[in-house]
Amino acid sequence: ECVREGWNGFLVPAKDFRMLAKAILELVRNGGLRKEFGRHSRLLAEQQFSLKIVVEKHMKIYSGLVASNE
C-alpha cells in the first residue's frame, strides 16, 4: 500500500524483468518524474506513517487486547 501506480512509483509484476527494465529506464530518463514520485512518497509517509500515527494505531491495538482480556 506504499506505492500507488503512477503517483509515487510503478507497480511491476513479480518476475517480469521486461516491465521492470522499462520502469527503471523511465525513471532514469525522466528526472521530473523521479522528483514528483519522491514528493508524493514523502507526503504519503507523513500522512500515513508519522510517528504519532503509528503510535496511535499501536495503542488502539493494545487497548483492544487489554479490553478483550478483562
PDB file with SEQRES, HELIX, SHEET and CRYST1 records, atoms N, CA, C and O in Angstrom:
SEQRES   1 A   70  GLU CYS VAL ARG GLU GLY TRP ASN GLY PHE LEU VAL PRO          
SEQRES   2 A   70  ALA LYS ASP PHE ARG MET LEU ALA LYS ALA ILE LEU GLU          
SEQRES   3 A   70  LEU VAL ARG ASN GLY GLY LEU ARG LYS GLU PHE GLY ARG          
SEQRES   4 A   70  HIS SER ARG LEU LEU ALA GLU GLN GLN PHE SER LEU LYS          
SEQRES   5 A   70  ILE VAL VAL GLU LYS HIS MET LYS ILE TYR SER GLY LEU          
SEQRES   6 A   70  VAL ALA SER ASN GLU                                          
HELIX    1 AA1 PHE A   17  ARG A   29  1                                  13    
HELIX    2 AA2 GLY A   31  GLN A   48  1                                  18    
HELIX    3 AA3 LEU A   51  SER A   68  1                                  18    
CRYST1    1.000    1.000    1.000  90.00  90.00  90.00 P 1           1          
ATOM      1  N   GLU A   1       0.801  -1.197   0.000  1.00  0.00           N  
ATOM      2  CA  GLU A   1       0.000   0.000   0.000  1.00  0.00           C  
ATOM      3  C   GLU A   1       0.846   1.264   0.000  1.00  0.00           C  
ATOM      4  O   GLU A   1       0.313   2.372   0.065  1.00  0.00           O  
ATOM      5  N   CYS A   2       2.139   1.104  -0.071  1.00  0.00           N  
ATOM      6  CA  CYS A   2       3.017   2.275  -0.059  1.00  0.00           C  
ATOM      7  C   CYS A   2       3.237   2.849  -1.446  1.00  0.00           C  
ATOM      8  O   CYS A   2       3.620   4.011  -1.582  1.00  0.00           O  
ATOM      9  N   VAL A   3       2.999   2.051  -2.477  1.00  0.00           N  
ATOM     10  CA  VAL A   3       3.197   2.523  -3.845  1.00  0.00           C  
ATOM     11  C   VAL A   3       1.851   2.605  -4.539  1.00  0.00           C  
ATOM     12  O   VAL A   3       1.087   1.641  -4.576  1.00  0.00           O  
ATOM     13  N   ARG A   4       1.584   3.764  -5.079  1.00  0.00           N  
ATOM     14  CA  ARG A   4       0.373   3.979  -5.879  1.00  0.00           C  
ATOM     15  C   ARG A   4       0.821   4.152  -7.328  1.00  0.00           C  
ATOM     16  O   ARG A   4       1.546   5.089  -7.662  1.00  0.00           O  
ATOM     17  N   GLU A   5       0.391   3.261  -8.151  1.00  0.00           N  
ATOM     18  CA  GLU A   5       0.814   3.210  -9.554  1.00  0.00           C  
ATOM     19  C   GLU A   5       0.702   4.573 -10.220  1.00  0.00           C  
ATOM     20  O   GLU A   5      -0.367   5.183 -10.250  1.00  0.00           O  
ATOM     21  N   GLY A   6       1.828   5.036 -10.753  1.00  0.00           N  
ATOM     22  CA  GLY A   6       1.848   6.280 -11.493  1.00  0.00           C  
ATOM     23  C   GLY A   6       1.800   7.534 -10.640  1.00  0.00           C  
ATOM     24  O   GLY A   6       1.942   8.635 -11.172  1.00  0.00           O  
ATOM     25  N   TRP A   7       1.607   7.406  -9.335  1.00  0.00           N  
ATOM     26  CA  TRP A   7       1.536   8.561  -8.443  1.00  0.00           C  
ATOM     27  C   TRP A   7       2.843   8.752  -7.684  1.00  0.00           C  
ATOM     28  O   TRP A   7       3.361   9.863  -7.569  1.00  0.00           O  
ATOM     29  N   ASN A   8       3.362   7.638  -7.167  1.00  0.00           N  
ATOM     30  CA  ASN A   8       4.646   7.727  -6.461  1.00  0.00           C  
ATOM     31  C   ASN A   8       5.575   6.557  -6.814  1.00  0.00           C  
ATOM     32  O   ASN A   8       6.568   6.308  -6.130  1.00  0.00           O  
ATOM     33  N   GLY A   9       5.239   5.865  -7.869  1.00  0.00           N  
ATOM     34  CA  GLY A   9       6.077   4.751  -8.308  1.00  0.00           C  
ATOM     35  C   GLY A   9       5.383   3.918  -9.359  1.00  0.00           C  
ATOM     36  O   GLY A   9       4.301   4.251  -9.844  1.00  0.00           O  
ATOM     37  N   PHE A  10       6.036   2.832  -9.694  1.00  0.00           N  
ATOM     38  CA  PHE A  10       5.480   1.889 -10.661  1.00  0.00           C  
ATOM     39  C   PHE A  10       5.297   0.540  -9.973  1.00  0.00           C  
ATOM     40  O   PHE A  10       6.169   0.096  -9.226  1.00  0.00           O  
ATOM     41  N   LEU A  11       4.185  -0.097 -10.222  1.00  0.00           N  
ATOM     42  CA  LEU A  11       3.963  -1.447  -9.738  1.00  0.00           C  
ATOM     43  C   LEU A  11       4.312  -2.408 -10.866  1.00  0.00           C  
ATOM     44  O   LEU A  11       3.756  -2.330 -11.961  1.00  0.00           O  
ATOM     45  N   VAL A  12       5.230  -3.303 -10.584  1.00  0.00           N  
ATOM     46  CA  VAL A  12       5.723  -4.236 -11.597  1.00  0.00           C  
ATOM     47  C   VAL A  12       5.409  -5.658 -11.130  1.00  0.00           C  
ATOM     48  O   VAL A  12       5.737  -6.020 -10.000  1.00  0.00           O  
ATOM     49  N   PRO A  13       4.784  -6.459 -11.978  1.00  0.00           N  
ATOM     50  CA  PRO A  13       4.505  -7.845 -11.585  1.00  0.00           C  
ATOM     51  C   PRO A  13       5.797  -8.607 -11.263  1.00  0.00           C  
ATOM     52  O   PRO A  13       6.840  -8.378 -11.877  1.00  0.00           O  
ATOM     53  N   ALA A  14       5.705  -9.500 -10.304  1.00  0.00           N  
ATOM     54  CA  ALA A  14       6.851 -10.318  -9.919  1.00  0.00           C  
ATOM     55  C   ALA A  14       7.377 -11.079 -11.128  1.00  0.00           C  
ATOM     56  O   ALA A  14       6.607 -11.608 -11.930  1.00  0.00           O  
ATOM     57  N   LYS A  15       8.678 -11.126 -11.246  1.00  0.00           N  
ATOM     58  CA  LYS A  15       9.398 -11.881 -12.273  1.00  0.00           C  
ATOM     59  C   LYS A  15       9.238 -11.331 -13.689  1.00  0.00           C  
ATOM     60  O   LYS A  15       9.644 -11.985 -14.650  1.00  0.00           O  
ATOM     61  N   ASP A  16       8.657 -10.147 -13.834  1.00  0.00           N  
ATOM     62  CA  ASP A  16       8.505  -9.538 -15.155  1.00  0.00           C  
ATOM     63  C   ASP A  16       9.679  -8.590 -15.392  1.00  0.00           C  
ATOM     64  O   ASP A  16       9.557  -7.379 -15.210  1.00  0.00           O  
ATOM     65  N   PHE A  17      10.811  -9.153 -15.799  1.00  0.00           N  
ATOM     66  CA  PHE A  17      12.028  -8.358 -15.936  1.00  0.00           C  
ATOM     67  C   PHE A  17      11.921  -7.311 -17.036  1.00  0.00           C  
ATOM     68  O   PHE A  17      12.566  -6.266 -16.956  1.00  0.00           O  
ATOM     69  N   ARG A  18      11.128  -7.571 -18.047  1.00  0.00           N  
ATOM     70  CA  ARG A  18      10.977  -6.577 -19.114  1.00  0.00           C  
ATOM     71  C   ARG A  18      10.255  -5.326 -18.615  1.00  0.00           C  
ATOM     72  O   ARG A  18      10.661  -4.198 -18.893  1.00  0.00           O  
ATOM     73  N   MET A  19       9.188  -5.555 -17.882  1.00  0.00           N  
ATOM     74  CA  MET A  19       8.442  -4.415 -17.355  1.00  0.00           C  
ATOM     75  C   MET A  19       9.289  -3.668 -16.305  1.00  0.00           C  
ATOM     76  O   MET A  19       9.239  -2.440 -16.234  1.00  0.00           O  
ATOM     77  N   LEU A  20      10.053  -4.395 -15.506  1.00  0.00           N  
ATOM     78  CA  LEU A  20      10.934  -3.762 -14.534  1.00  0.00           C  
ATOM     79  C   LEU A  20      11.980  -2.899 -15.235  1.00  0.00           C  
ATOM     80  O   LEU A  20      12.229  -1.765 -14.828  1.00  0.00           O  
ATOM     81  N   ALA A  21      12.585  -3.435 -16.283  1.00  0.00           N  
ATOM     82  CA  ALA A  21      13.583  -2.668 -17.043  1.00  0.00           C  
ATOM     83  C   ALA A  21      12.948  -1.417 -17.646  1.00  0.00           C  
ATOM     84  O   ALA A  21      13.559  -0.348 -17.637  1.00  0.00           O  
ATOM     85  N   LYS A  22      11.744  -1.542 -18.163  1.00  0.00           N  
ATOM     86  CA  LYS A  22      11.041  -0.398 -18.750  1.00  0.00           C  
ATOM     87  C   LYS A  22      10.788   0.680 -17.692  1.00  0.00           C  
ATOM     88  O   LYS A  22      10.973   1.869 -17.954  1.00  0.00           O  
ATOM     89  N   ALA A  23      10.364   0.259 -16.500  1.00  0.00           N  
ATOM     90  CA  ALA A  23      10.099   1.215 -15.421  1.00  0.00           C  
ATOM     91  C   ALA A  23      11.384   1.912 -14.981  1.00  0.00           C  
ATOM     92  O   ALA A  23      11.398   3.123 -14.759  1.00  0.00           O  
ATOM     93  N   ILE A  24      12.455   1.144 -14.857  1.00  0.00           N  
ATOM     94  CA  ILE A  24      13.740   1.734 -14.452  1.00  0.00           C  
ATOM     95  C   ILE A  24      14.218   2.738 -15.491  1.00  0.00           C  
ATOM     96  O   ILE A  24      14.660   3.831 -15.137  1.00  0.00           O  
ATOM     97  N   LEU A  25      14.135   2.384 -16.753  1.00  0.00           N  
ATOM     98  CA  LEU A  25      14.558   3.306 -17.811  1.00  0.00           C  
ATOM     99  C   LEU A  25      13.724   4.581 -17.805  1.00  0.00           C  
ATOM    100  O   LEU A  25      14.255   5.667 -18.035  1.00  0.00           O  
ATOM    101  N   GLU A  26      12.452   4.463 -17.550  1.00  0.00           N  
ATOM    102  CA  GLU A  26      11.587   5.643 -17.478  1.00  0.00           C  
ATOM    103  C   GLU A  26      12.068   6.578 -16.367  1.00  0.00           C  
ATOM    104  O   GLU A  26      12.105   7.795 -16.545  1.00  0.00           O  
ATOM    105  N   LEU A  27      12.430   6.010 -15.239  1.00  0.00           N  
ATOM    106  CA  LEU A  27      12.907   6.827 -14.130  1.00  0.00           C  
ATOM    107  C   LEU A  27      14.285   7.423 -14.410  1.00  0.00           C  
ATOM    108  O   LEU A  27      14.558   8.562 -14.031  1.00  0.00           O  
ATOM    109  N   VAL A  28      15.145   6.665 -15.065  1.00  0.00           N  
ATOM    110  CA  VAL A  28      16.482   7.165 -15.414  1.00  0.00           C  
ATOM    111  C   VAL A  28      16.365   8.354 -16.363  1.00  0.00           C  
ATOM    112  O   VAL A  28      17.096   9.335 -16.236  1.00  0.00           O  
ATOM    113  N   ARG A  29      15.456   8.256 -17.295  1.00  0.00           N  
ATOM    114  CA  ARG A  29      15.320   9.274 -18.340  1.00  0.00           C  
ATOM    115  C   ARG A  29      14.499  10.480 -17.917  1.00  0.00           C  
ATOM    116  O   ARG A  29      14.584  11.531 -18.552  1.00  0.00           O  
ATOM    117  N   ASN A  30      13.708  10.356 -16.864  1.00  0.00           N  
ATOM    118  CA  ASN A  30      12.754  11.406 -16.523  1.00  0.00           C  
ATOM    119  C   ASN A  30      12.984  11.912 -15.097  1.00  0.00           C  
ATOM    120  O   ASN A  30      12.373  11.427 -14.144  1.00  0.00           O  
ATOM    121  N   GLY A  31      13.871  12.888 -14.973  1.00  0.00           N  
ATOM    122  CA  GLY A  31      14.177  13.462 -13.668  1.00  0.00           C  
ATOM    123  C   GLY A  31      12.984  14.113 -13.001  1.00  0.00           C  
ATOM    124  O   GLY A  31      12.845  14.056 -11.779  1.00  0.00           O  
ATOM    125  N   GLY A  32      12.127  14.724 -13.785  1.00  0.00           N  
ATOM    126  CA  GLY A  32      10.929  15.355 -13.237  1.00  0.00           C  
ATOM    127  C   GLY A  32      10.008  14.339 -12.589  1.00  0.00           C  
ATOM    128  O   GLY A  32       9.425  14.595 -11.536  1.00  0.00           O  
ATOM    129  N   LEU A  33       9.882  13.195 -13.221  1.00  0.00           N  
ATOM    130  CA  LEU A  33       9.035  12.129 -12.681  1.00  0.00           C  
ATOM    131  C   LEU A  33       9.627  11.599 -11.376  1.00  0.00           C  
ATOM    132  O   LEU A  33       8.895  11.337 -10.422  1.00  0.00           O  
ATOM    133  N   ARG A  34      10.945  11.441 -11.335  1.00  0.00           N  
ATOM    134  CA  ARG A  34      11.601  10.987 -10.101  1.00  0.00           C  
ATOM    135  C   ARG A  34      11.312  11.945  -8.957  1.00  0.00           C  
ATOM    136  O   ARG A  34      10.993  11.517  -7.848  1.00  0.00           O  
ATOM    137  N   LYS A  35      11.426  13.245  -9.227  1.00  0.00           N  
ATOM    138  CA  LYS A  35      11.157  14.249  -8.196  1.00  0.00           C  
ATOM    139  C   LYS A  35       9.700  14.216  -7.751  1.00  0.00           C  
ATOM    140  O   LYS A  35       9.403  14.318  -6.560  1.00  0.00           O  
ATOM    141  N   GLU A  36       8.790  14.072  -8.719  1.00  0.00           N  
ATOM    142  CA  GLU A  36       7.362  14.008  -8.404  1.00  0.00           C  
ATOM    143  C   GLU A  36       7.056  12.792  -7.539  1.00  0.00           C  
ATOM    144  O   GLU A  36       6.348  12.892  -6.537  1.00  0.00           O  
ATOM    145  N   PHE A  37       7.597  11.642  -7.935  1.00  0.00           N  
ATOM    146  CA  PHE A  37       7.393  10.425  -7.150  1.00  0.00           C  
ATOM    147  C   PHE A  37       7.958  10.605  -5.738  1.00  0.00           C  
ATOM    148  O   PHE A  37       7.354  10.164  -4.761  1.00  0.00           O  
ATOM    149  N   GLY A  38       9.108  11.249  -5.642  1.00  0.00           N  
ATOM    150  CA  GLY A  38       9.714  11.494  -4.335  1.00  0.00           C  
ATOM    151  C   GLY A  38       8.852  12.389  -3.457  1.00  0.00           C  
ATOM    152  O   GLY A  38       8.667  12.111  -2.272  1.00  0.00           O  
ATOM    153  N   ARG A  39       8.328  13.458  -4.036  1.00  0.00           N  
ATOM    154  CA  ARG A  39       7.453  14.366  -3.279  1.00  0.00           C  
ATOM    155  C   ARG A  39       6.206  13.632  -2.803  1.00  0.00           C  
ATOM    156  O   ARG A  39       5.797  13.757  -1.648  1.00  0.00           O  
ATOM    157  N   HIS A  40       5.616  12.872  -3.706  1.00  0.00           N  
ATOM    158  CA  HIS A  40       4.403  12.132  -3.345  1.00  0.00           C  
ATOM    159  C   HIS A  40       4.684  11.079  -2.281  1.00  0.00           C  
ATOM    160  O   HIS A  40       3.871  10.875  -1.380  1.00  0.00           O  
ATOM    161  N   SER A  41       5.823  10.413  -2.380  1.00  0.00           N  
ATOM    162  CA  SER A  41       6.180   9.401  -1.384  1.00  0.00           C  
ATOM    163  C   SER A  41       6.377  10.034  -0.015  1.00  0.00           C  
ATOM    164  O   SER A  41       5.948   9.478   0.996  1.00  0.00           O  
ATOM    165  N   ARG A  42       7.021  11.191   0.021  1.00  0.00           N  
ATOM    166  CA  ARG A  42       7.211  11.909   1.285  1.00  0.00           C  
ATOM    167  C   ARG A  42       5.867  12.290   1.891  1.00  0.00           C  
ATOM    168  O   ARG A  42       5.648  12.123   3.090  1.00  0.00           O  
ATOM    169  N   LEU A  43       4.973  12.799   1.057  1.00  0.00           N  
ATOM    170  CA  LEU A  43       3.642  13.189   1.518  1.00  0.00           C  
ATOM    171  C   LEU A  43       2.897  11.982   2.095  1.00  0.00           C  
ATOM    172  O   LEU A  43       2.302  12.072   3.169  1.00  0.00           O  
ATOM    173  N   LEU A  44       2.931  10.880   1.395  1.00  0.00           N  
ATOM    174  CA  LEU A  44       2.265   9.658   1.853  1.00  0.00           C  
ATOM    175  C   LEU A  44       2.845   9.199   3.189  1.00  0.00           C  
ATOM    176  O   LEU A  44       2.098   8.831   4.096  1.00  0.00           O  
ATOM    177  N   ALA A  45       4.155   9.219   3.313  1.00  0.00           N  
ATOM    178  CA  ALA A  45       4.807   8.802   4.556  1.00  0.00           C  
ATOM    179  C   ALA A  45       4.399   9.717   5.709  1.00  0.00           C  
ATOM    180  O   ALA A  45       4.124   9.240   6.810  1.00  0.00           O  
ATOM    181  N   GLU A  46       4.359  11.014   5.467  1.00  0.00           N  
ATOM    182  CA  GLU A  46       3.981  11.955   6.522  1.00  0.00           C  
ATOM    183  C   GLU A  46       2.525  11.778   6.935  1.00  0.00           C  
ATOM    184  O   GLU A  46       2.190  11.906   8.112  1.00  0.00           O  
ATOM    185  N   GLN A  47       1.664  11.483   5.971  1.00  0.00           N  
ATOM    186  CA  GLN A  47       0.233  11.365   6.252  1.00  0.00           C  
ATOM    187  C   GLN A  47      -0.136  10.031   6.896  1.00  0.00           C  
ATOM    188  O   GLN A  47      -1.035   9.984   7.736  1.00  0.00           O  
ATOM    189  N   GLN A  48       0.537   8.954   6.521  1.00  0.00           N  
ATOM    190  CA  GLN A  48       0.114   7.631   6.982  1.00  0.00           C  
ATOM    191  C   GLN A  48       1.085   6.946   7.932  1.00  0.00           C  
ATOM    192  O   GLN A  48       0.697   6.011   8.633  1.00  0.00           O  
ATOM    193  N   PHE A  49       2.319   7.380   7.971  1.00  0.00           N  
ATOM    194  CA  PHE A  49       3.310   6.639   8.735  1.00  0.00           C  
ATOM    195  C   PHE A  49       4.127   7.517   9.681  1.00  0.00           C  
ATOM    196  O   PHE A  49       5.238   7.143  10.060  1.00  0.00           O  
ATOM    197  N   SER A  50       3.601   8.663  10.063  1.00  0.00           N  
ATOM    198  CA  SER A  50       4.331   9.505  11.019  1.00  0.00           C  
ATOM    199  C   SER A  50       4.389   8.769  12.357  1.00  0.00           C  
ATOM    200  O   SER A  50       3.587   7.871  12.614  1.00  0.00           O  
ATOM    201  N   LEU A  51       5.325   9.149  13.189  1.00  0.00           N  
ATOM    202  CA  LEU A  51       5.473   8.520  14.499  1.00  0.00           C  
ATOM    203  C   LEU A  51       4.178   8.611  15.293  1.00  0.00           C  
ATOM    204  O   LEU A  51       3.763   7.638  15.921  1.00  0.00           O  
ATOM    205  N   LYS A  52       3.545   9.770  15.267  1.00  0.00           N  
ATOM    206  CA  LYS A  52       2.290   9.973  16.002  1.00  0.00           C  
ATOM    207  C   LYS A  52       1.214   9.004  15.528  1.00  0.00           C  
ATOM    208  O   LYS A  52       0.530   8.391  16.348  1.00  0.00           O  
ATOM    209  N   ILE A  53       1.058   8.860  14.231  1.00  0.00           N  
ATOM    210  CA  ILE A  53       0.026   7.976  13.686  1.00  0.00           C  
ATOM    211  C   ILE A  53       0.326   6.523  14.021  1.00  0.00           C  
ATOM    212  O   ILE A  53      -0.577   5.780  14.406  1.00  0.00           O  
ATOM    213  N   VAL A  54       1.568   6.113  13.880  1.00  0.00           N  
ATOM    214  CA  VAL A  54       1.945   4.724  14.165  1.00  0.00           C  
ATOM    215  C   VAL A  54       1.722   4.406  15.643  1.00  0.00           C  
ATOM    216  O   VAL A  54       1.204   3.339  15.972  1.00  0.00           O  
ATOM    217  N   VAL A  55       2.104   5.317  16.532  1.00  0.00           N  
ATOM    218  CA  VAL A  55       1.898   5.100  17.962  1.00  0.00           C  
ATOM    219  C   VAL A  55       0.404   5.008  18.271  1.00  0.00           C  
ATOM    220  O   VAL A  55      -0.013   4.135  19.033  1.00  0.00           O  
ATOM    221  N   GLU A  56      -0.399   5.889  17.695  1.00  0.00           N  
ATOM    222  CA  GLU A  56      -1.848   5.847  17.920  1.00  0.00           C  
ATOM    223  C   GLU A  56      -2.441   4.514  17.471  1.00  0.00           C  
ATOM    224  O   GLU A  56      -3.286   3.945  18.163  1.00  0.00           O  
ATOM    225  N   LYS A  57      -2.004   4.016  16.320  1.00  0.00           N  
ATOM    226  CA  LYS A  57      -2.522   2.729  15.826  1.00  0.00           C  
ATOM    227  C   LYS A  57      -2.135   1.587  16.757  1.00  0.00           C  
ATOM    228  O   LYS A  57      -2.941   0.695  17.024  1.00  0.00           O  
ATOM    229  N   HIS A  58      -0.902   1.617  17.248  1.00  0.00           N  
ATOM    230  CA  HIS A  58      -0.471   0.569  18.174  1.00  0.00           C  
ATOM    231  C   HIS A  58      -1.224   0.653  19.503  1.00  0.00           C  
ATOM    232  O   HIS A  58      -1.584  -0.377  20.073  1.00  0.00           O  
ATOM    233  N   MET A  59      -1.459   1.847  19.991  1.00  0.00           N  
ATOM    234  CA  MET A  59      -2.205   2.000  21.239  1.00  0.00           C  
ATOM    235  C   MET A  59      -3.626   1.465  21.108  1.00  0.00           C  
ATOM    236  O   MET A  59      -4.154   0.880  22.054  1.00  0.00           O  
ATOM    237  N   LYS A  60      -4.244   1.655  19.962  1.00  0.00           N  
ATOM    238  CA  LYS A  60      -5.588   1.100  19.741  1.00  0.00           C  
ATOM    239  C   LYS A  60      -5.550  -0.420  19.770  1.00  0.00           C  
ATOM    240  O   LYS A  60      -6.432  -1.062  20.342  1.00  0.00           O  
ATOM    241  N   ILE A  61      -4.523  -0.992  19.149  1.00  0.00           N  
ATOM    242  CA  ILE A  61      -4.381  -2.450  19.158  1.00  0.00           C  
ATOM    243  C   ILE A  61      -4.209  -2.947  20.588  1.00  0.00           C  
ATOM    244  O   ILE A  61      -4.890  -3.883  21.008  1.00  0.00           O  
ATOM    245  N   TYR A  62      -3.295  -2.320  21.342  1.00  0.00           N  
ATOM    246  CA  TYR A  62      -3.033  -2.739  22.722  1.00  0.00           C  
ATOM    247  C   TYR A  62      -4.270  -2.563  23.601  1.00  0.00           C  
ATOM    248  O   TYR A  62      -4.581  -3.427  24.420  1.00  0.00           O  
ATOM    249  N   SER A  63      -4.964  -1.459  23.431  1.00  0.00           N  
ATOM    250  CA  SER A  63      -6.185  -1.219  24.216  1.00  0.00           C  
ATOM    251  C   SER A  63      -7.233  -2.282  23.929  1.00  0.00           C  
ATOM    252  O   SER A  63      -7.921  -2.749  24.837  1.00  0.00           O  
ATOM    253  N   GLY A  64      -7.352  -2.664  22.661  1.00  0.00           N  
ATOM    254  CA  GLY A  64      -8.308  -3.711  22.292  1.00  0.00           C  
ATOM    255  C   GLY A  64      -7.929  -5.049  22.896  1.00  0.00           C  
ATOM    256  O   GLY A  64      -8.803  -5.804  23.323  1.00  0.00           O  
ATOM    257  N   LEU A  65      -6.652  -5.352  22.939  1.00  0.00           N  
ATOM    258  CA  LEU A  65      -6.196  -6.618  23.527  1.00  0.00           C  
ATOM    259  C   LEU A  65      -6.438  -6.634  25.033  1.00  0.00           C  
ATOM    260  O   LEU A  65      -6.853  -7.652  25.588  1.00  0.00           O  
ATOM    261  N   VAL A  66      -6.178  -5.512  25.691  1.00  0.00           N  
ATOM    262  CA  VAL A  66      -6.394  -5.431  27.123  1.00  0.00           C  
ATOM    263  C   VAL A  66      -7.892  -5.566  27.434  1.00  0.00           C  
ATOM    264  O   VAL A  66      -8.285  -6.291  28.348  1.00  0.00           O  
ATOM    265  N   ALA A  67      -8.713  -4.858  26.660  1.00  0.00           N  
ATOM    266  CA  ALA A  67     -10.162  -4.901  26.895  1.00  0.00           C  
ATOM    267  C   ALA A  67     -10.726  -6.300  26.667  1.00  0.00           C  
ATOM    268  O   ALA A  67     -11.648  -6.713  27.369  1.00  0.00           O  
ATOM    269  N   SER A  68     -10.195  -7.018  25.715  1.00  0.00           N  
ATOM    270  CA  SER A  68     -10.719  -8.363  25.432  1.00  0.00           C  
ATOM    271  C   SER A  68     -10.283  -9.387  26.476  1.00  0.00           C  
ATOM    272  O   SER A  68     -10.868 -10.467  26.565  1.00  0.00           O  
ATOM    273  N   ASN A  69      -9.260  -9.059  27.269  1.00  0.00           N  
ATOM    274  CA  ASN A  69      -8.799  -9.966  28.304  1.00  0.00           C  
ATOM    275  C   ASN A  69      -9.329  -9.622  29.695  1.00  0.00           C  
ATOM    276  O   ASN A  69      -8.984 -10.287  30.672  1.00  0.00           O  
ATOM    277  N   GLU A  70     -10.149  -8.606  29.785  1.00  0.00           N  
ATOM    278  CA  GLU A  70     -10.694  -8.210  31.088  1.00  0.00           C  
ATOM    279  C   GLU A  70     -11.976  -8.929  31.399  1.00  0.00           C  
ATOM    280  O   GLU A  70     -12.565  -8.710  32.457  1.00  0.00           O  
TER     281      GLU A  70                                                      
END                                                                             
